[in-house]
Amino acid sequence: MAERDPLPSWNAGPTRAAILDFAARVTDEAHADFLPPAERVAVFGHDGTLWCEYPVPMQVLFTRERLAQIASRHAALRQREPFKAFLDSELPQVDAMGLRALLQLGFVTYAGLTLEDFTRRAAAWVATARHPSLHRAVAACAYQPQLELMAFLRARGFAVFIVTCGSVDFVRAFAPAAYGVAPSQVIGSSVKTQVDLQGGQASVVTLSEMQSWNDRETKVRNLGLHVGVRPVFAFGNADGDLAMLRYTLAGAGPRLALLLHHDDEQREFAYDGDFFFSPLDEALQHAGALGIRVVSMRRDWATVFPEAPS
Amino acid sequence: MAERDPLPSWNAGPTRAAILDFAARVTDEAHADFLPPAERVAVFGHDGTLWCEYPVPMQVLFTRERLAQIASRHAALRQREPFKAFLDSELPQVDAMGLRALLQLGFVTYAGLTLEDFTRRAAAWVATARHPSLHRAVAACAYQPQLELMAFLRARGFAVFIVTCGSVDFVRAFAPAAYGVAPSQVIGSSVKTQVDLQGGQASVVTLSEMQSWNDRETKVRNLGLHVGVRPVFAFGNADGDLAMLRYTLAGAGPRLALLLHHDDEQREFAYDGDFFFSPLDEALQHAGALGIRVVSMRRDWATVFPEAPS
C-alpha cells in the first residue's frame, strides 16, 4: 500500500523535492547525512511564516481590542497619543506609529497581568477574532502547507520550535491547539516579570519593561538560551529571520533553510518591501548566495489556508 | 502479570505513596484531579536534587580543571586572587571565596567559547571526572531514585524540566545522556552572549557578563520565560528551590512539591546548614506549613546511587 502523501498542499517541484530529500537523508541510518533524533531541531518563524501577518500582525489587532476595553473605562486614553491614533482606525497604521509607540501600547495593555490571565485572554481572542479582509477566522489563518510540514518533521523525530518576534506569551496561548507545539517550544519577545502575590498566591506578573526583542541576531542568541542546540532546519519569511537562517546553515552536516516569499495576491497577499516589520529585501536579495531556498507561495503551495474557513 | 515496580529504589512509606497516588489521580480520566498531558509539567532542581552537590558543586571542579589548564599557559594567574586560592587546593573552598569571585572564575574560564565548544568540553569532563570522595565517577553520582522518578513521570505523559542554579550550558551538555532530558528542557543560570563569526561561520559565543542567576524567585520567573505553564510537580532540595516549590503549589488543582533532605551520612552526606549554596534551613523549617513534603534520603531511598560505580 502506498504511503499517503504527507505534504498534499505542497506542489511538486524543487522546493518540495528538497524538503523530502533532506528529511530522507537525515533519517536514513545508512546515509552519510543521518542525524540522531537529538540533533533533529527545526525552527520556524511565526508571523508571515506560519500564519498571515498582513496587513498588520494579528497581535496588533488583539492589542487594539484590549486597549479599546481599557479606554471605555478610562476616557482620557482616547485623547492621548499614541492611543488615539491606534483606536481611531479599525486597522491601526503601525507603519506610521513606529516600534517605540507600539511597545508602549503593549505595556499599557498587558502590564500587571498574571501569566495565566494573559494566556486566557489571548486564547479567547484567537478563538473568536476574524481577519480584517480574508473573510476567515484568525484561527484559520495558519498556512495549511506549514501545518503539514511541521507534522511531517515531528513524525520523523524532529523537535519543532517556533521563534517569533511576537510576544512569547501571546503565541504560546494558542500554539498547542494551532500547531501542536508545546508552550516551552515557543521562543519570542518578552517583557520583564516579577513574582507577585495576587490573592496570597505566587504568580508570574508582567512588568512594563522590555526583556528581549526577539528579532534578527537576538533570535540566534535566544536559540542558544532556550534550545541550546544549533538547528538543522529553519524556515522564515523576513529580514528578521535572516540571522537565524544563516546560523542554521553555518553548522556542519546536513542543513536546510527556507524563506517564504509572499507573492500570491490571489490567495493571500504580495507585499515585498511595503511592510513595516518585514521589508523582505535583504533576505530575498541574498538568499541565493547564502544557500537559502526561496519558497514561492504562488508556485509552491497548492493550498494556502485550511478548508472550511468558517 | 503484575506490572514491574517503576520505583524500585523508593522505600515503601508515605513519600512513595504520595508520589504514586498523585500520578494515579492526574492520569485517571475518571478522577476529579485528572490533568490533560499538556498540563503535566514536572520540574526538578539539579545540584543536590538530581545528583550529588557535596562537598562542592561538580561545576566548581570542572571550572578548576579548566582554570588549571589556562594557568599552565598564563603563569601570572597562579599569583593572583581569586585564582590562586582556587588553584592551590584540590577541593576549592568556595564558601570562603564568595559568589562574586566564583562568577569571576566562571567568566575567565568560559568567555569567548562558542556554545558548541563549551558543550563538547563539559560533556567530555563529565564523562571522565571522578567525585573527590565518593569513589565513583561524576557521571555515576546521579541519584538512582530520581532517575526512576523522572522515567516514571515521563511514562505518564509528563514533560520533565531541570531548573538549575548551575550554568544552563553545563547541565545541557550531559542532561540527555544522564537524565533523558533534552537540552531545551534544561533551564539554568546564563551569561550574556553574542553572535560571533568564528571561521566565517555564525556562532553563539559567551560574554563575561551575567544574564540570569537562576536561583530563588528567578527560578519562577525563568519558568515563566522558558516553560510558560505553571508546573504541577516540583522537586527541590535547597532554599533556592523554595520559591519554585511554592509557585508550583499555588496553582489550582492537584499539586505535589517535594524537598530532598540530605540526612544520609552513610551513603551520601548529611549537610544541613553547613553548605554555602544550600543552607537548607528556611525550606526545611517551613516545608510542613507550606504543604511541601520532605523526602528523607536515609529513610525514603532504598538505593542512592546507580550500581556499578566504576
Interface residues (C-beta under 8 A of the other chain):
Chain A: A38 L115 E116 T119 A159 F161 V168 D169 R172 P176 A182 P183 S184 Q185 V186 S190 T193 Q194 V195 Q201 A202 S203 V204 Q211 E217 V220 R221 L223 G224 L225 H226 V227 G228 V229 R230 A243 R246 Y247 A250 G251
Chain B: A38 L115 E116 T119 A159 F161 V168 D169 R172 P176 A182 P183 S184 Q185 V186 S190 T193 Q194 V195 Q201 A202 S203 V204 Q211 E217 V220 R221 L223 G224 L225 H226 V227 G228 V229 R230 A243 R246 Y247 A250 G251
